[in-house]
């Protein structure tokens, strides 16, 4: 059976009380993409609350009967956000672009996920696939070993097998989607100064080095664990100068270790990508911005970048 959405970009508008619908409308109006390329998964009441689309894009309606209250965190809004992602996965488009959702609202509605990445994995993964979170701006790319994980739990969530599996998925993405045959990866250390030979942490010696040896035996080009503070200096300098990154991807141990550098130089140009599944998903790198929701002042630039990525 033919899938009418298989060549389309499906865009979800996220939490109805956040800035998702606003930045979706602004981004699409500025990009002025053909109607045949886009399907929006939302609710016309939500869309009409935050603006007006210039083009006649198809809208797949998801029921939302609650009053829209910008800035409010509610279980009804969380359930609506979840259903948008569910529908996007169900129609199996070429790409999925998701506007921000509230993890708190989704959990209040009974959908116990740490974020949209995990929801996408739940609906799309097959044959043991795992979703990975990759942040991209031009050729500055950062993969996270752990995602929305409490800092106190990071070390116990990084294992030899996890490093091997995630690095292999990253290599597969580069080879199969970006057509880079031999990508180079830089691995951030967990501890300051890469542990100083065990003086301030032994994870590098006990976990990272054995994993790296196994990865290299599989033909993957990866560094030893390097101190993140000095590693990202060159990355930031090259990005500012418009010069090529020394590595195709940086692998960070935890959320802020990887996101502070890339967002510092490309806050509005960074795209959050989900890789490792059959459908690539992109998203703005920011959240719901409840504090400015409904004020018509949200910057759509990161949403524009997320949509543009699907056009290449």
Secondary structure as UniProt FT lines:
FT   TURN            4..7
FT   STRAND          9..12
FT   TURN            16..19
FT   HELIX           20..31
FT   HELIX           35..37
FT   STRAND          38..42
FT   HELIX           44..50
FT   STRAND          58..61
FT   TURN            70..71
FT   HELIX           75..91
FT   STRAND          95..98
FT   HELIX           103..108
FT   TURN            109..110
FT   HELIX           116..124
FT   TURN            127..128
FT   STRAND          132..137
FT   TURN            138..139
FT   STRAND          140..144
FT   HELIX           151..153
FT   HELIX           154..157
FT   HELIX           160..176
FT   TURN            181..182
FT   STRAND          184..188
FT   HELIX           192..195
FT   TURN            196..197
FT   TURN            199..200
FT   HELIX           204..208
FT   HELIX           209..217
FT   TURN            218..219
FT   STRAND          221..222
FT   HELIX           228..241
FT   STRAND          249..252
FT   HELIX           255..266
FT   TURN            267..269
FT   STRAND          271..275
FT   STRAND          280..284
FT   TURN            290..294
FT   HELIX           301..309
FT   TURN            310..311
//
